[in-house]
């Protein structure tokens, strides 16, 4: 399942990597990417992964996120 979420607060490649690392640590996520210019993160995950979980993990990493 592919999910794209909005992420505010990313300003550089390091920010993108922080978001990717946080998402990839979540159980069920097989791949993640982030684009600070677009303000998005795209996640490949199994069907059991809840969008709210993805948002919460990004927020825990210090960024504002929404589905």
C-alpha positions, 0 to 999 in steps of 0.5 A, a space after each residue: 500500500 502506498 501512502 503520501 502524507 504532508 510534512 511541514 518543517 523539513 528544510 533540507 536533506 537532513 530533515 528528509 532523512 530524519 523523516 525517512 528513518 522515523 518512518 522506516 523504523 515503524 513495523 510494516 513499513 518497507 520503504 519511505 521517501 521524503 521531499 522537503 521541497 514538496 513537503 511530502 513523505 511517501 510510504 510503502 507499507 503493508 495493509 495493517 499500517 494505519 495512516 494515523 501511525 505514520 503521522 504520529 511517527 513523523 510528529 514524534 520526530 519533530 515535524 508537523 504532519 497530516 494525512 
